Amino acid sequence: MPVANTTMLRRLRMLTAAERDRQCVRFHAVSARMIPRRIGAGQRFGPTILGLVLLMAAAMGCAESGSSTVPDLGQRRGSPGPGQIERAVELRARERALWPGEVALARIEETLAQWFGSLRSRALPDALARALLTPAAQGEAPTSPRHGADGALQTRVFDVKTVTGREAIAAAWTGYMQGFDDVTRTEHHVSALALEAGQAQQGAELSVVFRITGQRGGDLRQDQGRLALKLAAETRAAWRITGLRLTSLRGVSGQPAFVARQLPVRRVDGQPQGAALFVAYFAEGASIVDLNRDEAPDLILGNRDGPASVLLNDGRGGFTEAGARLGLGDIAGLRSAYGLDWDNDGDADLLLVTQFGLRLLEHRAEGFADVSARSGFDHIRVDGLTSAAIADYDGDGLLDFYVCGYGDPARSPIFDYFDSRSGYFNKLFRNQGGGRFEDTTAAAGLAEDNRRWSFAALWLDLDEDRRPDLYVVNDYGPNQLYRNRADGGFEDVGAASGAGDLGNGMSVSSGDLDGDGRIDLFVSNMHSWAGRRILHQSDLPEARRRTVKHFLRGNSLLLAKGDSRFERVSGPFDDAKWAWGNRLFDYDNDGDLDLYVVNGMLTNLRTADLDPHFWRNILIPVAQQDPSYALGSAVLADRLQTYAHSFAGHERNRFFHNLGGGRFADAAAVSGLDLVQDGRAVVSGDLDADGDLDLVVANRNAPRAVLLENVADPPGHWLAVDLEGRASNRQGVGTWLRLRCADGRTQVRYSQIGSGYVSQSHGSQWFGLGDCEQVERLVLDWPSGARQVLSDLGADRRIRVVEGVEGAQAVSMGGDDDAAPLP
């Protein structure tokens, strides 16, 4: 390096902390403007400039925990505006004073990056071992895995051996990594951090969760575990590991069960793939509806930037755009759509939830006609709409609906993050017949405490009295469970039932996850390892600490325990990151419901992650009632909009395979479902008529929608049941179905329209049967009170059951042999 540059770096090291803060902020501002332009223009000195910038950043101590040092090439969003540099300097000084552990973590992460980088190379070379480990380091390494099997999925739980000395630790971990033929990626998160100061050196203790993904013998393999690390750093030296304890390690392997392909989604040219808009509810939804009555499930996909996509299914999973042909070519700002047969004539009319309001469409021979003007809700102010849920809540045979309103973060500041009541109103609309609806929110007792930030809702029969109850998922506070009373009103029993689930609720799905015949709930919530780490370092009062910890628990599995009670249980699904939509479905037809969770808050152009910043400088100050959160919020906006940082982005979707007995295995990478696209909505259905359930995911980023085709081999047997009500509503919404196989196994379903975040899945009730080829008994309890029993049904078919009509009819996608009696 030239002498002038060496002298400059020496002078930078001599600056005071405050002066270095200002220089670092200015350095990042200049690099954001200069580096992409110079390198993007093809300058031959581009790599030299980039190398010099990286070296300067390291020398100055400008790197931030969890962030990249400079913008990714060609990805500058803008230049600093008035006050941005001053705000950033003030924030750096505050963090240095209040969060010494986080400041130290920026350097500790360099050691962690090298450690997990060595695992990617499947070896820990001697030179790297000397740099990372002290000579007498104490360590533990995985050995002797215990193998298991669940269908095509192989599971492993590793035993641990203790080793002493860096050479032995390096050899032991290199031996473990030889179990991979190739490592495609490693991921790690620091979940806890404590500093220890001494006269000669500084020490730290860390808890690290990690995931390793790769291949072995033709199979995909993923391992996940936890490490407890002790590190030490002499003055001005890099951190080295003195102790390494492996607290857990387990893994799965197998062949991919899903193959992703993009759908022909309409989009507006010129829209950025990674927009910096921090408005969560602008995300698009996904719905499966039979739009042309050919029994093949079609798709409606929302678009915040322009017309929605309306895709007709050719009966084998091929899709073509048909919005204009069906009279649906002008649906703008669509968030979610629902196939709602509000007139009970046997075809799917549509309820559309858009950013401009509600729209009601009637299915006619020539296509869909907008009849919103006569519906009664076209003139009612309903703001910030997100999702809807459909049910016949008053038992009159007509379908009603509940619609959720979220709120506007820009116009309604959240003064109480943990119990906010400044959102928009939710609404209950009662079907009066003839295409007219009335707002019965107040009359039904749902107007009280009705300014939550609601993302999703679903109807369930809590006490099996055939009156649908209502579960509402809220951001910034507790969820609500409304019991449907005999008098037509509702009462909130969320807290008393154990289903209140205080947190950042995003989505909810329901199904029997533990095989006890009761319908359980799965709620998507926010989870952050950075948040957990930072909470450990905070000085919050104990009562507030418990509240914040509750918010950080992540996703919630609420098991129904009878007597209208729920119990939250933990599992690997807790830490599915900043989760949005979720879907319970039986992907391999083994009779157990599996779980897919889509997530990612805001994946932007840079990999720098603002999640730690959010917890240090916004959430914790809010919890302390410290007004400095305003500074943190302003800097967050600066970094999103000017520097294109990510906010809890680059998070992969998660898939949890149900092993039975309440056990789940994290198998996203093995199954081909670990997309990283800021997923929002997810729906399921047999889209290609091959006897297994496929998935469609709507994303915030490109690609806007992905079809995940189920290619699991071999799938089990199955039965799909369509419902046609007569005394009940035509779609049979609110029907209980209980199935008993010839091998004695039982399953239960409850028919719904609308559950999850801005989504509607296919209306067929799907039963995976495993090895069972004969259904001994299928019992249907209709909302009207009628009971219908079918016996000795063959497997691997889709049938229609008509209320009050004996037997069942065969259904074929594409309309072939429609309504033919079963033999």
PyMOL commands that set and color helices and strands:
alter all, ss='L'
color gray80, all
select helices_A, chain A and resi 3-13+17-40+46-60+84-98+100-120+126-132+166-177+280-282+372-374+494-497+529-537+542-551+572-575+611-623+629-641+668-671
alter helices_A, ss='H'
color red, helices_A
select strands_A, chain A and resi 133-150+153-164+182-197+201-216+219-234+240-254+258-262+286-289+298-301+303-307+309-313+319-321+332-339+350-354+357-364+367-370+385-391+400-405+427-433+436-439+453-460+469-475+480-484+490-492+507-511+520-524+556-562+565-569+579-585+594-599+654-660+663-666+679-685+694-699+705-710+717-724+736-741+746-750+759-760+765-770+774-781+787-794+797-802+809-810+820-821
alter strands_A, ss='S'
color yellow, strands_A
deselect
rebuild
show_as cartoon
